[in-house]
Amino acid sequence: MSSYLKKPSAYTVSLIVLLPLTLLCFAFLLPLSAYISNPFAAFTAPRGGCGADADDRQAAVPASADDERLSVLVGVHTMPGKHSRRHLIRMAYALQQTAALRAAARVDVRFALCARPMPPEHRAFVALEARAYGDVLLLDCAEGADQGKTYTYFASLPAMLGSGAGAGGRPPYDYVMKVDDDTFLQLDALVDTLRAAPRADMYWGVGLPFHDREFPPFMLGMGYLLSWDLVEWIAGSAMVRREAIGAEDMTTGKWLNMGNKAKNRVNIFPRMYDYRSAKAEDFLENTIGVHQLKQDLRWAHTLDHFNLTRLEPSSKLLNF
């Protein structure tokens, strides 16, 4: 009598083993390839992110007509391989999203990275971050602060978010900021300086030279901000495109000066400054930002000083 329990053929064994692997590869590689081929898709939080409220927490949605809050896009310029630094910065800014800050302003923090060059391992990890957090902004450029990355960042945003005024005449954001990944910002202090600031033709930052307080030629690259109309002007200017390469902070000032733009300049010197030491007296009371946090220990000193590492009384870590 013949049996149905015959020894399976080599073809059958191969099919059994390879089919699940093939399906698994397609399940991972197809979304990843779509993400890499459409870098701007990373700007919107994915469905089903990490946590039930991932979409609400991280989605970059332009301001609505009935939202009268100030809106700021903070673009942290970093590199693909700095995975741990991005996670540190995420936590530092997430803890500042208090009810009081959210009532006053919508501050969206995003990480700006260039797609070239990107080794396979960084590509995979960046894709995971984009899917989990929805805060990765992958730009079509080559990494390097002086290689046109800042131009690509500003020039890409109108196409991503919608050029011109949105619903109710509101732009997607009132202001767009470029900040280094070795700069820590106090978001509430940042927002406070913008409450009475012009919403158009505005350039904000630490001006250089320091003695030119009223109309500095350019703002230092540790962190500076432009009103939305200037972002749109950068995106559409052939002159700016020709002058895209160079020391990025000086180059940004050069564009605005050549174009007779940014007649409103807000110089926040000395409220954003380079890290000096862990001593309390080396942090200003009205600090907006601290720069040159290139080592984790400097980040630890800064976060400790501004009370972001304060533990709850019930925390068992208090007994270590």
Phi, psi and omega in degrees: 000132181285152182243146174277354182263040178292157176298126183294148179286166178298323179297317181295318179298316180298318181297317181297320183283317189277330184299312178298322180296320179296315179297322179295317179298315179297321182297327181269314189286326180296312176297323181294317181294323178294322179295315182290322181287338178234079187299331183289342179297338181292347185286340180254134181297139180284158173287145177069038179287190183286107184102150186293332183253028184299320181295312182295327185285324192239350185298137178265092183250128179305155182301140179269165185296328184266006179261105184270002181291152170299142179231132184226130171260118179257109180262107179277116182273117185219186182238154186305323185285353185270059184295315183292324178295319179298321181293322176300313181295321177305311182295318182298322180275328178298322180293341180271354181278066181282169178299323180294318179294316182295329178289331183270328188200157170254112182245108179260125179256126181229154180254120182263120180231151174267144182283345183234134346277155179217103178302156184305321182292322177291323179299317180294316183291322177296320178297321177297316179300316181298320181287323184282321188247337180066025185238020181259129178246101184267118187257150179274079183202173175261138181299144180141119185300331183260012184252019176097008181297318181296321176300311181300320179301303182295316186291337182277337189296317180301321178292325180290315191257351181106118181284145178083182182289144179267212182300136179068018180081004181276138171286166178304320174220149173288321183222151176234129182246144168249128180221147179285159178277003172248023176242132174257131179249141166268107190295323180293323177292321176301311182296321181301322181289343184262351185302315183256010182280153176300146179266358182224150176052043188241135182230121191233138176162195176268109185282148174231136000290154187299329184287344179270077188286330188275321185214069182293145180297326177203164179254141183297147188287354178302332178174122175213165193221144178234146172289158188300324181297327177288325175298315177297321179296317178301316182298329185257001187267121176292326178297315179297318179301321179291331184256028188288332187268139177142177178306115199297324182287317177295323181294319178299315176299322179298316179303311185294322180290318179295325182272004182055045182248177177058053177291338175261111181237124181251112182262112184266007176305134008256027190283350168239126192208167178283143175304137180249306179195180179278355182292141182300325182290348179269004172247127180287148181295327182254037182300135168259319181208150176238127185252170179068037174267065185277339178251149180300326181297322177295321175299317181299315179300316184292314180294323175298314184298322182266017169066022178279347180257010181295129182267152175292148181303331182279354185294131178292342180293345180293346183264004185286000000 
